[in-house]
Amino acid sequence: MSKHKISPFAPAKFPVLPPIAGFEMATAEAGVKYEGRTDLWVLRGQAGTQVAGVFTQNLCPGAAIDWSRKALGVEADGPRLVIVNSGNANVFAGQKSRDAVVESAQGAADVFGAQAESVFLASTGVIGEALEASKLTAKYPQMKAALKADDWEAAARAIMTTDTYAKGASTSLMIDGQKVTINGIAKGSGMIAPDMATMLAFVATDANIAQDVLQALLAVQTQTTFNAITVDSDTSTSDTLLLLASGAAGHTQITDIDDPRLTDFKAALHDVLFDLAMQIIKDGEGITKFVTIKVGGAVSNISAKRVGMSIANSPLVKTAIAGEDANWGRIVMAVGKAGEPAERDKLSIWMGPHLLAQKGQKNENYTEDDGAAYMKNDEIEIKVDLGLGDGASTVYTCDLTHGYIDINADYRS
């Protein structure tokens, strides 16, 4: 889909995502921006489908975000719909943006049979131009006729923008002797920074779980998955993560977050969310290195995460990694600027297995040759110990190359 070089971390093929009972979907070429490719996806969950969601905290959100936040509070009588378009984010176009979401939702409700207020909308692409909702609604009738249960790869491709590969993940588990499946797709490559959700992602399961339990699960698991990644420190105006449960698996409904039947589901859901989040980082715009940053010894987990993000978002750190330079001085800088408790003479820094610096100075046994050799790896691990407490966090990022500039310098052209 992307006109740019495919990420070196792209998987050999899209994973197998089996049909999930209670869900149907279809894609179409609506011509929102792109020519010769799909750019519209409809997901239809059967009546009774429960939906949880988390959204961007950007204070200039898209009109679809406002609409979908309200839809979370609607108890739908009929099916639940998710409508996603790529190519136009429908953000910052005033009343025209708001009119477009109403038209998109009402048109979907009329064709697919649902309450307009219960329809979830997501848009991704250029900011500042109103979405032509008529391009979407014109495709709904043919999409209704084409609904099927096993079109996940096509769905993942339809929601892409600058992504260089489609992103999907799937797993299964047992609840009360019934097989339960979890599928997820995501898009994201740039404008990726945490504060929910850093991209678009849609996860579906046939588990029978109450909405408040789903929402609690999603809020917690987002913190160590999608909210633990960053490409460029920019939080999108359109970030959306939805978790839908059709309830078709056959077990009795789970209504308590502490229900022991959720133990395996929690682990399986985390696996899918984490897999998708890592795929987004591994498709970071212009990526050549995948970077894991582990911070320990902080005064709290929150403090550790802030320090980790300061390192992960530093252009100086990220360009040094791109240049295969084990420049630990830039890591010291990023720790110190984070605004969190840190003491120079208690700080230790590793690149992979190599201890670079400790106690306020370079490790005497470290050599630049060791660092240079390690930095040639495709996957880099930075470890920081602040020496102040038990707080710890892990965040994930990529390097910053000229490829990122190339992609974003001509994004609207």
C-alpha positions in Angstrom: 0.0 0.0 0.0 2.8 2.4 0.9 4.9 4.0 -1.7 7.8 3.8 0.7 10.3 1.0 1.3 8.9 -2.0 3.2 10.1 -2.2 6.8 13.0 -4.6 7.3 10.9 -6.1 10.2 7.9 -6.8 8.0 6.6 -10.4 8.5 6.9 -12.8 5.6 3.1 -13.0 5.4 -0.1 -11.9 7.2 -1.0 -14.3 10.0 -4.0 -16.5 9.9 -7.0 -14.8 11.5 -9.9 -17.3 11.6 -13.6 -16.2 11.4 -15.1 -15.3 14.7 -18.7 -16.2 15.5 -20.9 -13.1 15.6 -18.9 -10.9 13.3 -19.0 -10.1 9.5 -17.1 -7.6 7.5 -16.5 -6.1 4.1 -14.1 -3.6 2.4 -14.5 -1.3 -0.5 -12.7 1.3 -2.7 -14.4 4.5 -1.7 -11.8 6.8 -3.3 -11.4 9.0 -0.2 -7.8 9.8 -1.2 -6.2 6.7 -2.7 -6.7 5.3 -6.2 -6.7 1.6 -6.9 -6.9 0.4 -3.3 -9.4 -0.3 -0.6 -9.9 2.5 1.9 -13.2 1.6 3.7 -14.0 -1.2 6.2 -17.2 -2.2 7.9 -17.3 -4.6 10.8 -20.8 -5.8 11.9 -21.2 -7.4 15.3 -24.4 -9.4 16.1 -27.0 -8.0 18.4 -25.8 -8.1 22.0 -22.1 -7.4 21.0 -20.4 -5.5 23.8 -17.8 -2.8 23.0 -15.0 -1.3 25.0 -12.8 1.5 23.8 -10.0 3.9 24.6 -9.2 7.0 22.6 -6.6 9.7 22.1 -6.0 12.3 24.8 -5.1 14.8 22.2 -7.1 18.0 22.9 -7.8 18.6 19.3 -9.5 15.3 18.4 -11.3 14.3 15.2 -15.0 14.4 14.9 -15.1 10.6 14.8 -13.5 10.5 18.3 -16.2 12.6 19.8 -18.9 10.5 18.1 -17.4 7.1 19.2 -16.8 8.2 22.8 -20.6 8.9 23.0 -21.4 5.6 21.3 -19.6 3.7 24.1 -22.4 4.8 26.4 -25.2 3.6 24.1 -27.0 0.3 24.8 -27.8 -0.9 21.3 -30.9 -2.9 20.6 -29.5 -4.3 17.4 -26.1 -5.0 15.9 -23.0 -2.9 16.5 -21.2 -1.4 13.6 -17.6 -0.1 13.2 -16.9 2.0 10.1 -13.3 2.8 9.3 -11.9 4.9 6.5 -8.3 5.7 5.5 -7.0 8.7 3.6 -8.8 11.5 5.5 -8.8 11.9 9.2 -11.9 14.3 9.1 -10.2 16.5 11.7 -10.3 20.3 12.1 -12.8 21.0 9.3 -15.4 22.6 11.6 -19.1 21.8 11.1 -18.3 19.9 7.9 -16.4 17.3 10.0 -19.3 17.0 12.4 -21.8 16.7 9.6 -19.7 14.0 7.9 -19.8 11.7 11.0 -23.6 12.1 11.3 -24.1 11.3 7.6 -21.6 8.3 7.8 -23.2 6.9 10.9 -26.8 7.4 9.8 -26.1 6.0 6.4 -24.6 2.9 7.9 -27.4 2.4 10.4 -30.0 2.6 7.5 -28.2 0.1 5.4 -26.8 -2.4 7.9 -29.6 -2.2 10.4 -28.5 -0.4 13.6 -29.0 2.7 15.7 -26.9 5.5 14.3 -25.9 6.6 17.9 -24.4 3.2 18.5 -22.2 3.1 15.4 -18.5 3.5 16.0 -16.5 5.6 13.5 -12.7 5.9 12.9 -10.9 7.9 10.3 -7.2 8.2 9.6 -5.2 10.3 7.1 -4.8 13.9 6.3 -5.9 16.5 8.8 -7.7 19.7 7.9 -10.0 18.5 5.1 -13.6 17.5 5.6 -14.5 13.9 4.8 -16.9 13.5 1.9 -19.3 11.1 3.6 -21.2 10.5 0.4 -18.1 8.5 -0.8 -18.6 6.1 2.1 -22.4 5.9 2.1 -22.5 5.2 -1.6 -20.5 2.0 -0.9 -22.6 0.7 2.0 -25.2 -1.3 -0.1 -22.6 -3.3 -2.0 -20.6 -3.8 1.2 -23.7 -5.2 2.9 -24.1 -7.7 0.1 -20.4 -8.7 0.4 -20.4 -9.2 4.2 -18.4 -12.3 5.2 -16.7 -13.6 8.3 -13.1 -14.3 7.2 -11.9 -11.0 5.6 -9.4 -9.9 8.2 -6.4 -9.4 6.0 -8.4 -7.3 3.6 -9.6 -5.3 6.5 -6.1 -4.7 7.8 -5.0 -3.4 4.3 -8.0 -1.1 3.9 -7.2 0.9 7.0 -3.5 1.5 6.2 -2.0 4.9 5.4 1.9 5.1 5.5 2.1 1.6 6.8 4.3 -0.7 4.8 2.6 -3.9 5.8 -0.8 -5.0 7.1 -0.8 -5.8 10.8 -2.8 -8.7 12.4 -2.7 -11.1 15.4 -4.8 -13.9 16.7 -4.9 -16.4 19.5 -7.4 -18.7 21.2 -8.2 -20.1 24.6 -10.8 -22.1 26.5 -13.5 -20.8 28.8 -15.8 -23.3 30.5 -14.8 -25.9 27.9 -15.7 -23.6 25.0 -13.1 -22.4 22.5 -12.7 -18.6 22.4 -10.9 -16.7 19.7 -9.3 -13.2 19.8 -8.4 -11.5 16.5 -6.9 -8.0 16.2 -5.8 -5.7 13.4 -4.1 -2.3 13.6 -2.6 0.5 11.6 0.1 2.8 12.5 3.6 3.9 11.4 4.0 7.6 12.3 2.5 10.1 14.7 2.9 7.4 17.3 3.2 8.3 20.9 1.3 7.1 24.0 -1.7 8.6 25.6 -4.1 6.2 23.9 -4.1 4.8 21.6 -1.3 5.8 19.3 -3.0 4.4 16.2 -6.1 2.6 15.1 -6.7 -0.9 16.4 -9.7 -3.2 16.4 -9.9 -6.4 18.4 -12.8 -8.9 18.3 -13.6 -11.9 20.3 -16.5 -14.3 20.7 -16.1 -14.4 24.5 -19.2 -13.5 26.5 -18.0 -10.7 28.7 -19.9 -7.7 30.2 -19.1 -4.3 28.9 -17.8 -2.9 32.1 -15.4 -5.8 32.5 -14.2 -5.4 28.9 -13.6 -1.7 29.5 -11.6 -2.4 32.7 -9.5 -5.0 31.0 -8.7 -2.8 28.1 -7.8 0.2 30.2 -5.3 -1.8 32.2 -3.7 -3.7 29.3 -3.3 -0.7 27.1 -0.7 0.7 29.6 1.8 -2.0 28.9 1.1 -2.4 25.2 -0.1 0.5 23.0 0.8 3.1 25.7 4.4 1.7 26.0 5.4 2.5 22.4 6.5 5.7 20.6 7.9 6.4 17.1 8.1 10.2 17.1 6.4 11.6 20.3 3.4 12.8 18.4 0.0 11.8 19.7 -2.5 11.6 16.9 -5.9 13.4 16.8 -7.6 10.1 15.8 -6.2 7.3 18.0 -8.8 4.6 18.6 -8.7 1.2 20.1 -11.9 -0.8 20.2 -12.5 -4.3 21.8 -15.7 -6.0 20.7 -17.1 -9.2 22.2 -20.0 -10.9 20.4 -20.8 -13.4 23.2 -21.2 -16.2 20.7 -18.7 -18.6 22.3 -21.4 -20.3 24.3 -20.2 -19.9 27.9 -22.2 -18.0 30.5 -21.4 -14.3 30.7 -18.5 -13.1 32.8 -19.6 -10.1 34.8 -16.8 -9.8 37.4 -13.3 -8.6 36.7 -12.0 -11.0 39.3 -13.8 -14.0 37.8 -11.1 -16.8 37.7 -12.4 -17.7 34.2 -10.8 -14.5 33.0 -7.2 -15.6 33.9 -6.4 -17.1 30.5 -8.4 -14.5 28.6 -6.4 -11.7 30.2 -3.2 -13.3 29.1 -4.4 -14.0 25.6 -5.8 -10.5 25.2 -2.5 -9.1 26.3 -0.6 -11.2 23.8 -2.7 -9.9 20.9 -2.5 -6.2 22.0 1.3 -6.5 22.6 1.8 -8.3 19.2 0.0 -5.5 17.4 1.8 -2.7 19.3 5.2 -4.3 18.5 4.2 -4.5 14.8 3.4 -0.8 14.8 6.9 0.0 16.2 8.5 -2.4 13.7 6.8 -0.4 10.9 7.9 2.9 12.3 8.4 5.4 9.5 12.0 5.0 8.1 12.9 2.3 10.7 16.2 0.4 10.6 16.5 -0.5 14.3 13.9 -1.8 16.8 14.7 -0.5 20.3 13.7 -1.8 23.7 14.4 0.5 26.7 14.3 -0.9 30.2 14.4 1.5 33.1 14.8 0.2 36.7 15.7 1.6 40.0 13.2 4.5 39.8 11.2 5.9 42.6 8.0 4.5 41.1 6.8 2.6 37.9 5.3 5.9 36.6 8.6 7.7 37.1 10.4 4.9 35.3 8.1 5.1 32.4 8.5 8.8 32.0 12.3 8.4 32.0 12.0 5.6 29.4 9.8 7.8 27.2 12.3 10.7 27.5 15.0 8.4 26.2 12.7 6.9 23.5 11.6 10.3 22.2 15.0 12.0 22.1 15.9 12.8 18.6 19.6 12.8 19.6 19.3 9.3 21.1 17.3 8.0 18.1 19.7 9.4 15.5 22.7 8.0 17.3 21.1 4.6 17.2 20.4 5.1 13.4 24.1 5.9 13.0 25.1 2.9 15.1 26.8 5.1 17.7 26.7 3.9 21.3 26.5 7.5 22.5 25.6 7.0 26.2 26.1 10.7 26.9 22.8 11.3 25.0 21.1 8.8 27.2 22.4 10.6 30.3 21.0 13.8 28.9 17.6 12.2 28.2 17.4 10.8 31.8 18.3 14.2 33.3 15.7 16.1 31.2 12.8 13.8 32.0 11.8 15.9 35.1 11.9 12.7 37.3 14.1 12.0 40.3 17.6 11.0 39.1 21.1 11.3 40.6 24.1 11.4 38.2 26.4 9.4 40.5 23.9 6.5 41.0 23.1 6.1 37.3 24.1 3.0 35.3 23.7 2.5 31.6 23.9 -0.6 29.4 23.7 -1.2 25.7 22.8 -4.9 25.4 25.3 -6.8 27.6 27.7 -3.9 27.8 27.9 -1.7 30.9 28.8 1.7 29.4 28.7 4.0 32.4 28.2 4.0 36.1 28.7 6.2 39.2 28.9 9.3 37.2 31.5 8.2 34.7 32.4 5.8 31.9 32.9 2.2 32.9 36.7 1.5 32.8 36.2 -1.9 31.2 34.0 -0.7 28.4 35.5 -0.2 24.9 34.1 1.8 22.0 34.8 -1.3 19.8 32.3 -3.3 22.0 29.7 -0.6 21.6 30.2 -0.2 17.9 29.9 -4.0 17.3 26.7 -4.2 19.4 25.1 -1.3 17.6 25.2 -3.1 14.3 22.4 -5.4 15.5 18.9 -4.8 14.1 17.4 -5.0 17.6 18.9 -2.8 20.3 18.3 -2.9 24.1 19.1 0.0 26.3 19.0 -0.5 30.0 19.1 2.2 32.7 19.3 1.7 36.4 18.6 4.9 38.4 19.7 3.4 41.7 16.9 5.1 43.6 14.1 2.6 44.2 12.1 -0.4 42.9 10.2 1.4 40.1 10.6 -0.2 36.6 9.1 0.1 33.1 9.8 -1.1 29.6 9.0 1.0 26.5 9.6 0.4 22.8 10.7 2.6 20.0 12.7 2.8 16.8 15.5 4.8 15.4 15.1 8.1 13.5 16.4 8.1 10.0 16.2 10.3 6.9 13.5 7.9 5.8 11.2 9.4 8.4 11.8 12.9 6.9 11.2 11.7 3.4 7.8 10.1 4.3 6.5 13.1 6.3 7.9 15.9 4.1 5.6 15.0 1.3 2.7 13.3 3.2 0.0 15.6 1.7 1.4 15.5 -1.9 
